Amino acid sequence: MFFATDDLLDGEIYLKLDRTCDENKEKEWLPAYYFKICLLSNEEIGYCDLRIGHNDNVFYGGNIGYGINAEHRGNNYAGKACKLLFKLAKKHSLDYLYITCDPTNIASAKTCLYAGGKYINTLKLPSNNSMYLEGKREVSIYKFNI
């Protein structure tokens, strides 16, 4: 079940729902929301998504993913989008979320801290993980109690 998302806004940005995706048990994908991050002027400045629930894929890949267009980086927009997604996660009765990033991605680590995450650990990816198969070997894991 997906909830309305028209309340995901603050004084600077809003999240415009792009699509939802149902669970795929065979691939171990959880239900997910996909958003465009927009300024109040309606300019699209990036994207974010929220995966609902917990499993091994989300532990290593995170409940939330995000990206900000280069010309808009440095304004904490990704962190602000994460905080808006926490509201949606609460509607789904999630008590905590994970966000993960490449250990060399300092900007993403700063986003996690800005959004209130607690650094858990940097772990090696299992060899059967899709990110491992794409060439990544480690992730830094942050936990968010919501």
N, C-alpha and C positions, 0 to 999 in steps of 0.2 A: 504494500500500500504506500502510495506517495502522497505527501502533504502539499498544500498550497505554499508557494514560496514568495509571494508578493510582499512579505514583511522583511525581506533580507536586504535592508538598506540602512545606511547611516548618513551622516551629514556630508559625506564626500563621494561615496560609491554605492552602487546597488548591484545585486546579482540577478542577471536576466537568465531565466531557465532556457537552456538550449534543447535539452532532451533528458529523458530518463531511460534507464536500462534495467530490465528485470534480471533476477538471479539466474545464473547458469551453473547448476550444480556440477555438471560434468567437468567444466573448466575451473570450478571452485571460485567463480566470480560472484560477488555479492551485488544486491540491488544498488543502483547508483544514480545520482543526480549529476548533470553536467551543466555548467553555467558559463556565461560570458561575464567578466567583470567590467562594469561600465561606470564612467563618471556620471554625475547627475546631469551633465550636458548630453548624455546618451552616447558619448564616444566610448567604443570598446577598447579596453586597455590590457586585457589579458583573459585568462580562463581559470576556472577551478572546478573541482569535482569532489563529491562526498560519496564514499562507499559505506553502506549501512550494515553494520555487524562486525563480527570478528572471526578471523580464521588465519591460517599460516600466511596466505597471500597478503593479507592486510597487515600482519605483524611486520613483514619485511617490506611491503610496498606502501603502507600507510592507508589510513582512512581518507585522507585528503591529499589531493594533488593540486598544483597551481603553477602558473607561469604568467609573468608580466612582460608586455612588450618593452623592448630595450629603451625606448624614449621615455618610458614612465617609471623606470626602476628608481629605487632610492627614496620612495615616498611611503613606504610601509603598506602599499596597497594589498600585497599578498597576505600580510598579517591581518589587516582589517577584514579581508575576505574570509580568512579562517575564523575570525571571531564571529562573523555573520553565520558561517556554516555551523558553528557550535549551537546556535539557536535551533537550527534544523535538526541537528543530532539529538538535542533534548526532546524534540517532538517524537523522536523514535525511541525514547527511553534509554539512550546510550549514556552510560556513566563516565566513559573515558574514550579517547580516540588516540590513534598513533599517526604521527607524520614522520616520514623518513626522508633522508636526503643522502646524496653522495658525500662522504666525509670531506672532500675537497671543496664542496660548494659552501663557501663562507656566507654568502648572501642568504641561502636557504636556512642555514643554521641560525642566523640572526633573526630571520622571520619566525622560526620556531620559538625562539626565546621571547621575541616581541609579543607573540600570541599567547605566551604563558606556559609554554611547554617545559617539561623537565627532561633533561638529557638522561637517557637510560644507559645506552651503550652503543659502541660501534661493533657490528657483528659481520662475520663472513656470510655471504649468501650460500644457501644450499645449492648444490650443482644442478638440481632439477627445477630451480626457480627460474621463471621467465626472464627476470632481470639478469641473472647469471648467464643465461643463454644468449642475451644481448651483449655480453662482454663486461658487465659490472661484477665486481667481486665483493664489495662491502657496502653496508648502509649504516648511517647513524640514525638511531631511533630515539624519538621524543614522545613522551606521553603527556596527554592533556586530560586532566580531571575536569569534567564539565557538569 
